[in-house]
Amino acid sequence: VMFSLIFLTGSSLSDRVHQDPANMYKNQGETAEITCSHSIDNYDQILWYKKTKSSQLQLLGYMFGTSKSREPGVTVTIGGNANKDKNCTLTINDLFMNSSVVYFCAARYHSATYH
């Protein structure tokens, strides 16, 4: 059994946000790891999304600097660093039948005084 995972990059400066690999194929029970990085000054947050069957984007979680936050009920792992020229990773464990899905990463500036 083969699984197809497709990844896209999203941001207002998408040419400076990079997601690797662009796509991958995995077997049932395997783990998929996606890396996201950006080259945008002062941006310090990477958000991870999954496109649902109804074509909506579901927030999975995010990295703010080196602090991670995962949405309730989400089973992925997020790690790394969200600062410029660093790598943030999304890990999906124990892939299952029909888990073909599109994942997006986005970079943004986070300010405690302006959201």
N, C-alpha and C positions, 0 to 999 in steps of 0.2 A: 504494500500500500504506500503510495507516494502522496505527499502533501505539498501544496503550493502556497507560499507566503509572498505577498507582494508589498513592498514598502515604498512610500512616497515621502517627499520632504515638503513641509509647509511652513511658510513664514512670509512676511511682507518683503523680506530680503532673501528670498529662497535661494538665490545663486550663491549665498554665503553660508547656507546651512547644508550640511552634508550628512547623508544617511548611508550606511554601508552594512550589508550588501543591498543592492537595489532589489533583488529577489532571491529566493532560495527554495529548495525542495528538501523536505525532511520526511523520515518514516515515522510511523506511529510510535509513540513513547519517547522519541528523541527530544532534544532541547534546541530551541532556536535563540540566537543572540544577535541583536541589532545594535549598532553603534551610531550615535548621532554626535556631531560636533558643529561648531559655528566659528566664524571669524569676524564677529561684530563687536566693536568696542562697547563696553559697559553692559552688554547683555549677560545675564547671570542666571537665567532660568531656561531649562529645557522641559517641555511638556510632551507627553506621549499620549497618542490617541489611537483608537481602533475604529474602523468603519464597520458599523453594525449591518445586519442583514437588511434593515430598513433604510440603509444609506445615511444614517445619522452618525455623527462622530461621538464616541464615548471616551471621556477622559479616563485614562488608566492611572495616571499619577504624574509626578514631576520631580525634577532635581532643582534646588535653589542653592547655587554654589555647590557645596558637598553634602547638603542636607536633602534627604529624600522623603517623599510623601506619596503614599499609594492610596487610591480611592477604596472605600469600604467594599469588601466582597471581591476585589480584583486579586487574582492569584499570580500575577507577573512579579518579577523582581526588577527593581530599578537601582542602578548604582553608578559610581563614577563621579564626574565633576561637570557642572554646567557652565563654567566660565569659558571665556574665549580661548580657542585652540586646545581645549581639553576634550576628553571623550566621556560621554554618558552612554550607559548600556541599558537595554531592555532585554530581559531574559524571559522566555516563555517555556516552561517546563512541561514535560509529559504531553506532547502533542497528541491529539486524538483524531479519529476519522472525521473528515469534513471540517477540519480546522483551517481551511484556506481563508485567509483574511488579509485586509489591507491595513497596515500600520503607518502612522504618520508621526514625525517628530517636528516640533516647532520651537524656535528660540525666541525669547523675549526679554525685555528689561523689566526687572521687578523693583519697585520702590515701596518702602513702607509708608511713605507719605502720599504717594500717588499711585492708584491702581487703575 
